[in-house]
Amino acid sequence: MKIKIFVTLKNGVLDPQGKAIHHALENMQFSGVNDVRAGKLIELDVDDDVTDADLEKMCDKLLANTVIENYEIEKA
């Protein structure tokens, strides 16, 4: 089973990578971009018997820093 996990910074957490991307876009003369938030995509290929609870534990213990990050699990 294919799983996609999207990890993003929580609102209010500074995002230096997003700021750098935003600044670069401005320098390249792209207008209309008000803000940029960078995140990461983690793709897993897991056995069919891996449960939603297992996926949550993986995220909570390793894949996301839940103090500053949110995550969303999508089954592909």
Secondary structure, 3 states (H helix, E strand, C coil): CEEEEEEEECCCCCCHHHHHHHHHHHHCCCCCCCCCCCEEEEEEECCCCCCHHHHHHHHHHHHCCCCCEEEEEEEC
